[in-house]
Amino acid sequence: MNSFSDTLPDRLSVNPGSPHYNEAVLRRDVGIRFNGQEKTNVEEYCVSEGWIRVSAGNAKDRKGNPLTIMLRGPVEPYFKDTKAD
């Protein structure tokens, strides 16, 4: 039986330089469903504002970080280890 007491933050980023980065949460292997589809290239999400940031190909900004684009729609984060197989 899985424990659903763990909750994901409203906003999370995979960039260690972001104030929304949380290594402990990211270690649990977070999955994202956006507009009902599984997304694997999400750099950051915000559930309450309804958006995700995804990498835009291999393009980099002047600091070497991936360029991202913001997509708006329903965001459903979940822990992959609690998903029923």
Helices and strands as residue ranges (DSSP letters): E 11-13, H 23-26, E 30-34, E 37-39, E 42-46, E 51-60, E 66-72, E 75-79, G 80-82
